[in-house]
C-alpha cells in the first residue's frame, strides 16, 4: 500500500499534525490478533488499505456476534475505553465505540449477524495498515456492505469503488446472488448509477 494513501488519514490537513490514528490502529489490531478473534477491517481504513482513501479518521472492525464478548474484552484489555453502552445479547448488530485516550482516535466495533459481514470476515486478506498486518475486507465485500446503507457517504463510497475499476463487480454480484438474491435489482440500479451518473445541472444564464 502506498504510504501517501494512509497519510491522508494519519495527518490533519489543517494543522499538519498527526491524528494519532496509526498508533490506535496498531493497538487494536494487535489486540484482535493476539486474542485470535476472526475479524475484518471495514470502512475508511479498509478503503485506504485498498487504495481509496476517505477522510473519516477512525477504525471500523467487524466481528461475528458470537465473538463479540471476546472482542470487547480484548480491546478493553489493550487500553481502549468503550464510550457507548455495550448493550445485551438481544441487540441486533450493535456498534460499540471505543476511544484511545492517549490519542483521541476512535475504534468502532460492529457485532454482526449473518451476511454480508460473515463472508467479509471469512474472505478478508492480510494487508499492511500503519505498520500492522490487518485482516481487511475486499473491495467486493465492501460493495456488498455499502449496498445495505443509504447514508450519503456510503453511497459515495459504493460509487467510488465501482468507478475505480479496482473491484470485480461481477464477482461481487455473484456473491450477492448467493446471499440475498432479492437484492439483485437494487444492486444493478446502484451499479448502473455509479457507472453512468446523471450529468450535472447547467448553470442558469445571467439575467
Phi, psi and omega in degrees: 000134177295123182300330181297330179293314180288334178301331179300325180274331187273336185245129176290120186292340181275311184267338185078003182270159178293140176278346183083359184298320183303314180298316181295319178300314181298320178298311183294318181292319176300320180297314182291319180293315181298326180275357179056046180262126175297128183205172166211148174278133177234189174071206187300319181294323178294317178300317179297317180297332180266005174097012181231080185291142171240154190284348179298128185250075175209178179240124177252127180236134176249135172226159175290149184305322183291343177262006186298313182299318180293321180293317178300314180298319181295318181291321177295319180297330181284352179106356177282142186250124176291134182240004172235155179301138180285331177080193181236177187293344181273351179294140179271114176045062179291152173248120181253125183263128175247152176232137172272107186294340181282337182236339185083358181286153187250142173237122179255122181253115178265123175264100192265150176236123174077206185261153008270001185296320181300316178291326177297319178294314181295323184268003181296147179238158182287132179215147179288130180220101182055041177086357178253148174270106185248152174272115188244136178296145177288162176297327179297316179289326176298322175303315181294321178297317182288340179299331185264020178228141174252011177297136181307319182293327179285325174298320177294321178295318178302311181296320181297319180295313180300313184290337182292334184075006182273341182259149174272093185296323179295320178296317179298320179295321178297319177299317181297316181299324177291327184273301189222077183301336181293347181267002186298321181296314178297320178303309183295326178296316182289322178296315180299317179297319180294321182284329182223070181294152180295151180294152177293147179294147180283148177290138177291151178291150175292140177275000000 
